[in-house]
Amino acid sequence: MYLARLMGYDYTIHYHSGSSNVVADALSRILEISPGTLLSLSVPCFTFLEELKRQLHTDPHYTTLRQAIAANPTAYPEHKLTQDLILHKGRIWLPNTFPFITSLLAEFYSSSTVGHIGIAKTMARINENFVWSGIHKDVQQFITMRLDCQHTKYEARRPARLLCPLPVPLRQWEDL
């Protein structure tokens, strides 16, 4: 395709070495890393897990389910006990009346690294790691109760078009 376009031009191709070719695409360059260079990777680190475990051990719903799973694991095929946590399909299970859920919602919705991201994105972020019954209702209720977010909502509709006024009538209307 490009060959057919270039056939009509008179040109010659000159090779420039890497140091003299300053207009080359930056993506084609190999990054040379010196031994003193520091590369970093940012991953979520749940520092509150110890506090979560401590509060879970005081919750009666958690302790009864944990004892039931430990006594008969085949009765709960979707649950697994790992590091004093109940995992439901690989996500941390929480009782729906657990008071820690409010601080969890605040962390996943309005932390400084995320911003206020809305119901769908908050649900997606929480569902990656946690599960409890009524999770969608709790997220929706938490976000709608945030006054700072309700006052700064943007209009989620198309912008208004130009006004098209009706023509001026030439005589009086007889009926509407």
C-alpha positions as CSV (number, residue, x, y, z in Angstrom):
1,M,0.0,0.0,0.0
2,Y,2.7,2.5,0.9
3,L,5.0,1.3,-1.8
4,A,2.4,2.4,-4.4
5,R,2.3,5.9,-2.9
6,L,6.1,6.2,-2.7
7,M,6.6,5.1,-6.3
8,G,5.7,8.5,-7.6
9,Y,8.4,10.4,-5.7
10,D,12.1,10.7,-6.4
11,Y,13.9,10.0,-3.1
12,T,17.0,8.3,-1.6
13,I,17.2,6.6,1.8
14,H,20.1,7.6,4.0
15,Y,21.0,5.7,7.2
16,H,21.7,7.7,10.3
17,S,23.2,6.0,13.4
18,G,21.3,6.1,16.6
19,S,23.2,9.0,18.3
20,S,22.8,11.3,15.3
21,N,19.2,10.4,14.5
22,V,17.4,12.5,17.1
23,V,14.0,12.4,15.4
24,A,13.6,8.7,15.6
25,D,10.5,7.3,17.4
26,A,11.1,7.1,21.1
27,L,9.4,3.8,21.3
28,S,11.9,2.2,19.0
29,R,14.7,3.0,21.4
30,I,15.9,0.4,24.0
31,L,15.9,1.9,27.5
32,E,19.4,1.6,28.9
33,I,19.2,1.1,32.7
34,S,22.2,1.9,34.8
35,P,22.9,-0.1,37.9
36,G,21.8,2.8,40.2
37,T,18.4,3.3,38.5
38,L,15.4,2.6,40.7
39,L,12.3,1.1,39.1
40,S,9.1,0.8,41.0
41,L,5.9,-1.1,40.7
42,S,2.6,0.1,42.4
43,V,0.3,-2.7,43.7
44,P,-2.5,-2.5,46.2
45,C,-1.3,-3.4,49.7
46,F,-4.1,-4.2,52.2
47,T,-2.5,-2.8,55.4
48,F,-5.9,-3.0,57.1
49,L,-6.2,-6.8,56.9
50,E,-5.0,-7.3,60.5
51,E,-7.6,-4.9,61.8
52,L,-10.2,-6.6,59.5
53,K,-9.3,-10.1,61.0
54,R,-9.4,-8.8,64.5
55,Q,-12.9,-7.3,64.0
56,L,-14.1,-10.4,62.2
57,H,-13.3,-12.7,65.1
58,T,-15.7,-10.6,67.3
59,D,-18.6,-11.0,64.8
60,P,-21.1,-13.8,65.6
61,H,-22.1,-14.4,61.9
62,Y,-18.4,-14.8,60.9
63,T,-17.6,-17.2,63.8
64,T,-20.6,-19.5,63.2
65,L,-19.9,-19.7,59.4
66,R,-16.2,-20.3,60.1
67,Q,-16.9,-23.1,62.5
68,A,-19.4,-24.7,60.1
69,I,-16.9,-24.6,57.3
70,A,-14.1,-26.0,59.5
71,A,-16.4,-28.8,60.7
72,N,-17.8,-29.8,57.3
73,P,-15.9,-28.3,54.3
74,T,-17.8,-30.4,51.7
75,A,-21.0,-28.7,52.7
76,Y,-19.6,-25.4,51.6
77,P,-17.8,-26.0,48.2
78,E,-17.6,-22.3,47.3
79,H,-16.0,-21.3,50.6
80,K,-12.5,-21.8,51.8
81,L,-10.6,-20.9,55.0
82,T,-7.4,-19.1,54.4
83,Q,-5.3,-17.1,56.9
84,D,-8.3,-16.7,59.3
85,L,-10.4,-15.4,56.5
86,I,-13.4,-16.9,54.7
87,L,-12.9,-16.8,51.0
88,H,-16.0,-17.2,48.8
89,K,-15.0,-17.9,45.2
90,G,-11.6,-16.4,45.9
91,R,-12.9,-13.2,47.5
92,I,-13.0,-12.2,51.2
93,W,-16.4,-12.9,52.6
94,L,-17.9,-10.3,55.0
95,P,-21.1,-10.4,57.0
96,N,-23.6,-7.9,55.7
97,T,-24.0,-6.2,59.1
98,F,-20.2,-5.8,59.5
99,P,-19.3,-2.2,60.7
100,F,-16.0,-2.3,58.8
101,I,-17.9,-2.2,55.4
102,T,-18.4,1.6,55.7
103,S,-14.7,2.3,56.0
104,L,-14.1,-0.2,53.2
105,L,-16.5,1.6,50.9
106,A,-14.9,4.9,51.8
107,E,-11.5,3.6,50.9
108,F,-12.5,2.1,47.6
109,Y,-14.7,5.0,46.5
110,S,-12.9,8.2,47.6
111,S,-9.3,7.4,48.3
112,S,-6.7,9.9,47.0
113,T,-5.4,7.5,44.3
114,V,-8.9,6.8,42.9
115,G,-11.1,9.8,43.3
116,H,-14.8,9.6,43.3
117,I,-15.4,7.1,40.6
118,G,-19.1,6.3,40.7
119,I,-21.2,3.2,41.5
120,A,-20.2,0.9,38.7
121,K,-16.5,1.4,39.0
122,T,-16.6,1.2,42.8
123,M,-18.6,-2.1,42.5
124,A,-16.0,-3.5,40.1
125,R,-13.1,-2.5,42.4
126,I,-14.7,-4.0,45.5
127,N,-15.9,-7.2,43.8
128,E,-12.3,-8.0,42.9
129,N,-11.5,-8.6,46.5
130,F,-14.6,-8.7,48.7
131,V,-18.1,-10.1,48.8
132,W,-21.1,-9.8,51.1
133,S,-24.9,-10.1,50.6
134,G,-26.4,-6.8,49.6
135,I,-23.1,-5.4,48.3
136,H,-24.7,-3.5,45.4
137,K,-27.4,-1.9,47.6
138,D,-24.7,-0.8,50.1
139,V,-22.4,0.7,47.5
140,Q,-25.3,2.6,45.9
141,Q,-26.6,3.8,49.2
142,F,-23.2,4.9,50.3
143,I,-22.5,6.9,47.2
144,T,-25.9,8.6,47.1
145,M,-25.6,9.7,50.7
146,R,-22.3,11.5,50.0
147,L,-23.2,15.2,49.9
148,D,-20.0,16.4,48.3
149,C,-20.6,14.1,45.4
150,Q,-24.2,15.0,45.0
151,H,-23.4,18.7,44.8
152,T,-20.8,18.3,42.2
153,K,-22.6,16.0,39.8
154,Y,-22.2,16.7,36.1
155,E,-25.0,16.6,33.6
156,A,-25.1,13.1,32.0
157,R,-27.1,14.1,29.0
158,R,-26.2,15.4,25.6
159,P,-25.5,19.1,25.4
160,A,-28.5,21.1,24.3
161,R,-28.6,22.0,20.6
162,L,-29.3,25.4,19.2
163,L,-32.8,26.7,19.7
164,C,-35.1,26.5,16.7
165,P,-37.8,29.1,17.2
166,L,-41.2,28.7,15.7
167,P,-42.0,31.1,12.8
168,V,-44.0,34.2,13.7
169,P,-47.6,33.7,12.8
170,L,-49.1,36.0,10.1
171,R,-52.5,36.1,11.6
172,Q,-54.3,35.1,14.8
173,W,-54.6,31.4,15.7
174,E,-58.0,30.0,15.3
175,D,-57.5,26.8,17.3
176,L,-54.7,25.1,19.1
